[in-house]
Amino acid sequence: MFKAILFDLDGTLLPVDTDEFLQEYLKLLSMFTAPYMEPDTFVRHLLEATFCMIGDKDPGKTNEQVFMEKFFALTGLLPEVMKPVFDRFYVTEFCRLREICPANPLVPKIVEAAKRQGKVVIATNPVFPLQAIRERLRWIGIADVAFDLITSYEIMHFCKPHIEYYREIVELIGVDPADCLMVGNDVDEDLIARELGMKSFLVEDYLINRTGRDFITDYRGTLADCLAFLVHLE
């Protein structure tokens, strides 16, 4: 029925409240970088650069390039100094966030069922480096899966909720949108894939509908329901 299945990560395959995760992430990162900048100031500039990256739609720049240009312009810090610091953080400290992300044993089964359908994409909002995404995949037991695409900020040029993000995915994997299923928990960020012609499965365990708006989805249910749905496709 589907040639490609796209999975959001945070709040979908990774059981976590995204607001809590962001708060703890910012606290951890700002303390790690405290020798270089006062934590509150660092967080303010980091968020401004992140929002700039999310809003940018220049196809000529990766998300990483947009973020780094804005961040270093705001802070006056040197890229040659801070990039190794960021790399060390994601290798040595980021793993501490696992404490607030309990693994769901259904996740490996869901991914296995999806792999039997066709291509599988980790369609997480590409605001993180690949190292941070792979670490989160490790927490839920799917780090060794051969995904067809993981949308990290090093390679993507758009972010959710822009439709261009999903268009770039289908171009990279070579699958028609009509043959894709987007599985996610965010009404604004994930269901917009339907505008490109994809089908959608809204996962309700950690449902996000920040504006409280009415919405349309093709399928909906818990993560357990998603597994049953994928198995039924076989």
BELLIN-V955109 format. One record per residue. N is the residue number from 1. RES is the residue in one letter. NEAR is the number of other C-alpha atoms within 12 Angstrom. D_FIRST is the distance of its C-alpha to the first C-alpha in whole Angstrom. Layout:
# BELLIN-V955109
n | res | near | d_first
N | RES | NEAR | D_FIRST
N | RES | NEAR | D_FIRST
This chain:
# BELLIN-V955109
n | res | near | d_first
1 | M | 19 | 0
2 | F | 27 | 4
3 | K | 28 | 7
4 | A | 39 | 9
5 | I | 44 | 10
6 | L | 47 | 14
7 | F | 46 | 16
8 | D | 41 | 20
9 | L | 44 | 23
10 | D | 42 | 26
11 | G | 40 | 25
12 | T | 43 | 22
13 | L | 46 | 21
14 | L | 41 | 25
15 | P | 35 | 27
16 | V | 31 | 30
17 | D | 24 | 31
18 | T | 25 | 31
19 | D | 16 | 34
20 | E | 19 | 36
21 | F | 24 | 34
22 | L | 23 | 36
23 | Q | 18 | 39
24 | E | 25 | 39
25 | Y | 29 | 38
26 | L | 29 | 41
27 | K | 25 | 43
28 | L | 26 | 43
29 | L | 33 | 42
30 | S | 30 | 45
31 | M | 23 | 48
32 | F | 26 | 47
33 | T | 29 | 48
34 | A | 19 | 51
35 | P | 15 | 53
36 | Y | 20 | 52
37 | M | 23 | 52
38 | E | 18 | 52
39 | P | 20 | 49
40 | D | 18 | 49
41 | T | 20 | 50
42 | F | 29 | 47
43 | V | 29 | 44
44 | R | 20 | 45
45 | H | 28 | 45
46 | L | 32 | 42
47 | L | 26 | 40
48 | E | 24 | 41
49 | A | 28 | 40
50 | T | 31 | 37
51 | F | 22 | 36
52 | C | 26 | 37
53 | M | 35 | 35
54 | I | 33 | 32
55 | G | 23 | 34
56 | D | 29 | 34
57 | K | 24 | 32
58 | D | 20 | 34
59 | P | 19 | 31
60 | G | 14 | 34
61 | K | 20 | 35
62 | T | 30 | 32
63 | N | 37 | 32
64 | E | 33 | 35
65 | Q | 29 | 37
66 | V | 33 | 37
67 | F | 35 | 38
68 | M | 35 | 40
69 | E | 25 | 42
70 | K | 26 | 43
71 | F | 30 | 43
72 | F | 25 | 46
73 | A | 17 | 48
74 | L | 23 | 48
75 | T | 24 | 49
76 | G | 18 | 51
77 | L | 23 | 50
78 | L | 18 | 50
79 | P | 20 | 47
80 | E | 13 | 48
81 | V | 16 | 49
82 | M | 23 | 46
83 | K | 19 | 43
84 | P | 14 | 45
85 | V | 24 | 45
86 | F | 26 | 42
87 | D | 23 | 40
88 | R | 19 | 43
89 | F | 27 | 41
90 | Y | 27 | 38
91 | V | 20 | 39
92 | T | 18 | 41
93 | E | 26 | 41
94 | F | 34 | 38
95 | C | 26 | 37
96 | R | 22 | 39
97 | L | 29 | 37
98 | R | 23 | 35
99 | E | 17 | 37
100 | I | 25 | 35
101 | C | 28 | 32
102 | P | 22 | 31
103 | A | 24 | 28
104 | N | 25 | 26
105 | P | 19 | 25
106 | L | 25 | 22
107 | V | 34 | 21
108 | P | 26 | 21
109 | K | 25 | 19
110 | I | 35 | 16
111 | V | 40 | 16
112 | E | 25 | 16
113 | A | 26 | 13
114 | A | 38 | 11
115 | K | 28 | 13
116 | R | 21 | 11
117 | Q | 25 | 8
118 | G | 28 | 9
119 | K | 33 | 12
120 | V | 35 | 14
121 | V | 37 | 16
122 | I | 42 | 19
123 | A | 46 | 19
124 | T | 43 | 23
125 | N | 41 | 25
126 | P | 40 | 27
127 | V | 40 | 31
128 | F | 37 | 31
129 | P | 32 | 32
130 | L | 27 | 30
131 | Q | 28 | 32
132 | A | 36 | 32
133 | I | 35 | 28
134 | R | 31 | 28
135 | E | 29 | 31
136 | R | 40 | 29
137 | L | 36 | 26
138 | R | 24 | 29
139 | W | 32 | 30
140 | I | 32 | 26
141 | G | 24 | 26
142 | I | 28 | 24
143 | A | 22 | 26
144 | D | 16 | 25
145 | V | 25 | 22
146 | A | 18 | 21
147 | F | 26 | 19
148 | D | 25 | 18
149 | L | 30 | 20
150 | I | 37 | 22
151 | T | 42 | 23
152 | S | 30 | 27
153 | Y | 33 | 30
154 | E | 26 | 31
155 | I | 28 | 28
156 | M | 40 | 27
157 | H | 36 | 29
158 | F | 40 | 28
159 | C | 42 | 27
160 | K | 37 | 25
161 | P | 27 | 25
162 | H | 29 | 26
163 | I | 27 | 23
164 | E | 26 | 24
165 | Y | 39 | 23
166 | Y | 43 | 19
167 | R | 32 | 20
168 | E | 30 | 22
169 | I | 43 | 19
170 | V | 34 | 16
171 | E | 15 | 20
172 | L | 22 | 20
173 | I | 28 | 17
174 | G | 20 | 16
175 | V | 27 | 13
176 | D | 24 | 12
177 | P | 30 | 12
178 | A | 23 | 10
179 | D | 26 | 7
180 | C | 36 | 9
181 | L | 45 | 9
182 | M | 48 | 13
183 | V | 51 | 15
184 | G | 49 | 18
185 | N | 42 | 22
186 | D | 40 | 23
187 | V | 34 | 23
188 | D | 27 | 25
189 | E | 37 | 24
190 | D | 44 | 20
191 | L | 40 | 19
192 | I | 33 | 20
193 | A | 43 | 17
194 | R | 33 | 16
195 | E | 24 | 19
196 | L | 26 | 17
197 | G | 23 | 14
198 | M | 33 | 12
199 | K | 32 | 11
200 | S | 39 | 13
201 | F | 38 | 14
202 | L | 42 | 18
203 | V | 38 | 19
204 | E | 26 | 23
205 | D | 25 | 25
206 | Y | 27 | 26
207 | L | 30 | 25
208 | I | 27 | 27
209 | N | 20 | 28
210 | R | 15 | 31
211 | T | 11 | 32
212 | G | 11 | 31
213 | R | 11 | 29
214 | D | 11 | 27
215 | F | 22 | 24
216 | I | 19 | 20
217 | T | 29 | 17
218 | D | 21 | 14
219 | Y | 27 | 14
220 | R | 29 | 17
221 | G | 24 | 19
222 | T | 28 | 21
223 | L | 35 | 19
224 | A | 23 | 20
225 | D | 22 | 17
226 | C | 36 | 15
227 | L | 29 | 15
228 | A | 21 | 15
229 | F | 27 | 12
230 | L | 29 | 10
231 | V | 20 | 12
232 | H | 15 | 11
233 | L | 17 | 7
234 | E | 16 | 9
